């Protein structure tokens, strides 16, 4: 503990961007850290794993790593709100591409599932098919003598 204090006070670069000994980092340093965490979130790890790993990699406290994570969550919300309008066409394009690959590779079960999901988007669901199907009604009347 005393060693880190002495190192911080004797270091001519103390207070420089890279120093973490009680100095507040500039906003661009914090933003860069958050951007690196934002990029790593696509690896599929749970939030706690990402935050703890971020704290270790960036040599910051766990509380600071959680603050960075909250910034990343805000960015995710902003991204979702911006891209919500174009999300459906992009998903549909991915489904069509996946369908083509599945058929080329002979994965017919996968292709059938993709067709089902495409059909649901355009309104072809089991309920819709049943609603649009003609309804037959047979009534047997008693024989009158």
C-alpha positions in Angstrom: 0.0 0.0 0.0 2.7 2.5 1.0 4.7 1.4 -2.0 1.9 2.4 -4.4 1.6 5.8 -2.7 5.3 6.5 -2.9 5.3 5.3 -6.6 2.4 7.7 -7.4 4.1 10.7 -5.7 7.5 10.0 -7.1 6.2 9.4 -10.6 6.6 12.4 -12.9 3.7 11.1 -14.9 1.4 10.9 -11.9 -1.8 12.6 -12.8 -1.2 11.8 -16.4 -4.0 9.9 -18.3 -2.6 6.5 -17.4 -2.4 7.1 -13.7 -5.1 5.5 -11.6 -3.9 6.7 -8.2 -6.7 8.9 -7.0 -6.8 11.0 -10.2 -10.0 11.4 -12.1 -9.6 10.2 -15.7 -10.6 12.4 -18.6 -13.9 11.8 -20.3 -12.2 10.5 -23.5 -10.3 7.9 -21.4 -13.6 6.8 -19.8 -15.3 6.7 -23.2 -12.5 4.6 -24.7 -12.9 2.1 -21.8 -16.6 1.9 -22.3 -16.2 1.4 -26.0 -13.9 -1.6 -25.4 -16.5 -3.1 -23.0 -19.2 -2.4 -25.6 -17.3 -4.4 -28.2 -16.7 -7.3 -25.8 -20.4 -7.7 -24.9 -21.0 -9.6 -28.2 -19.0 -12.5 -26.9 -22.1 -13.8 -25.1 -20.8 -13.8 -21.6 -23.1 -12.8 -18.7 -22.9 -9.2 -17.5 -21.0 -10.1 -14.3 -18.3 -12.0 -16.2 -17.9 -9.1 -18.6 -17.7 -6.5 -15.8 -15.2 -8.5 -13.7 -13.0 -9.2 -16.7 -13.3 -5.5 -17.7 -12.1 -4.5 -14.3 -9.1 -6.8 -14.5 -8.1 -5.8 -18.1 -8.5 -2.1 -17.6 -6.9 -2.2 -14.1 -9.9 -0.4 -12.5 -12.1 -1.0 -9.5 -15.2 -3.2 -9.7 -17.4 -0.2 -8.9 -15.9 1.7 -11.9 -16.4 -1.3 -14.1 -20.0 -1.4 -13.1 -20.3 2.3 -13.9 -18.8 1.6 -17.4 -21.4 -1.2 -17.8 -24.2 1.1 -17.0 -22.9 3.4 -19.8 -22.8 0.5 -22.2 -26.4 -0.4 -21.2 -27.5 3.2 -22.0 -25.8 2.9 -25.4 -27.6 -0.4 -26.0 -30.9 1.3 -25.3 -30.1 4.1 -27.6 -29.1 1.7 -30.4 -32.3 -0.3 -30.0 -34.4 2.8 -30.2 -32.5 4.0 -33.4 -32.6 0.6 -35.1 -36.0 -0.6 -34.1 -37.6 0.6 -37.4 -35.1 -1.3 -39.6 -34.8 -4.4 -37.5 -37.6 -6.4 -39.1 -36.3 -6.1 -42.7 -32.8 -7.0 -41.5 -34.1 -10.1 -39.7 -36.1 -11.1 -42.7 -33.1 -10.8 -45.0 -31.1 -12.9 -42.6 -33.8 -15.6 -42.6 -34.0 -15.7 -46.4 -30.2 -16.1 -46.6 -30.3 -18.8 -43.9 -33.1 -20.6 -45.8 -31.0 -20.6 -49.0 -28.0 -22.1 -47.2 -30.1 -24.7 -45.4 -31.7 -25.9 -48.7 -28.3 -26.0 -50.4 -26.9 -28.1 -47.6 -29.9 -30.4 -47.5 -31.0 -29.3 -44.1 -34.7 -29.5 -44.8 -35.9 -29.5 -41.2 -34.1 -26.2 -40.7 -35.5 -24.8 -43.9 -39.0 -25.8 -42.8 -38.6 -24.0 -39.5 -37.3 -20.9 -41.3 -40.3 -21.0 -43.6 -42.6 -21.2 -40.6 -41.0 -18.2 -39.0 -41.2 -16.2 -42.3 -44.9 -17.2 -42.5 -45.6 -15.9 -39.0 -44.2 -12.5 -39.9 -46.4 -12.1 -42.9 -49.4 -13.3 -40.9 -49.6 -16.9 -41.8 -50.0 -18.6 -38.5 -52.0 -21.6 -37.5 -54.7 -19.4 -36.1 -54.9 -17.3 -39.3 -55.1 -20.4 -41.4 -58.0 -21.7 -39.3 -59.8 -18.3 -39.4 -59.5 -18.1 -43.2 -60.5 -21.7 -43.8 -64.1 -22.2 -44.7 -66.2 -23.5 -41.8 -68.5 -26.5 -42.5 -71.5 -27.0 -40.4 -73.6 -30.1 -40.6 -76.9 -30.2 -38.8 -79.1 -33.3 -38.6 -82.7 -32.5 -38.3 -85.2 -35.0 -36.9 -87.2 -36.9 -39.4 -90.7 -35.6 -39.5 -93.5 -38.1 -40.3 
